[in-house]
Amino acid sequence: MAIRTDNLEASQAAVEAAGGAITVEPFDFPGGRRFHFREPGGCELAVWQAAG
């Protein structure tokens, strides 16, 4: 599952503050940037920001 955001850096900070662990650091991909994280319950998710 991927969650869209308007501010990738703020979302990463919020994930970390809530106890999430970054599993893939932010990277560019066609259409934007994203990172992956594991939430405290163990589910792996992604957060992405559209390019532009």
C-alpha positions as CSV (number, residue, x, y, z in Angstrom):
1,M,0.0,0.0,0.0
2,A,1.2,3.5,-0.8
3,I,0.1,6.7,0.8
4,R,0.2,10.0,-1.1
5,T,1.6,13.1,0.5
6,D,2.3,16.7,-0.4
7,N,5.4,16.9,1.8
8,L,7.6,13.8,1.8
9,E,10.1,15.1,4.4
10,A,7.4,16.0,6.9
11,S,5.7,12.6,6.4
12,Q,9.0,10.8,7.0
13,A,9.5,12.8,10.2
14,A,5.9,11.9,11.3
15,V,6.4,8.2,10.6
16,E,9.6,8.2,12.6
17,A,8.1,10.1,15.5
18,A,5.2,7.6,15.6
19,G,7.6,4.7,16.0
20,G,7.8,3.6,12.3
21,A,11.1,2.3,10.9
22,I,12.3,3.5,7.5
23,T,13.2,0.4,5.5
24,V,13.9,2.2,2.2
25,E,15.3,5.8,2.3
26,P,13.6,8.4,0.0
27,F,14.4,7.9,-3.7
28,D,13.3,9.2,-7.1
29,F,11.1,7.1,-9.3
30,P,9.2,8.0,-12.5
31,G,6.4,10.3,-11.3
32,G,7.9,11.4,-8.0
33,R,9.7,10.4,-4.8
34,R,8.9,7.9,-2.1
35,F,10.2,6.0,0.9
36,H,9.1,2.7,2.5
37,F,8.6,2.1,6.2
38,R,7.4,-0.6,8.7
39,E,4.8,0.5,11.2
40,P,5.0,-0.7,14.8
41,G,2.6,-3.6,14.0
42,G,4.9,-4.9,11.3
43,C,3.1,-3.8,8.1
44,E,5.3,-2.5,5.3
45,L,4.0,0.7,3.6
46,A,5.2,3.4,1.2
47,V,4.7,7.1,1.2
48,W,5.0,9.0,-2.1
49,Q,5.0,12.6,-3.4
50,A,4.1,13.3,-7.0
51,A,6.7,15.1,-9.1
52,G,6.2,18.7,-9.9
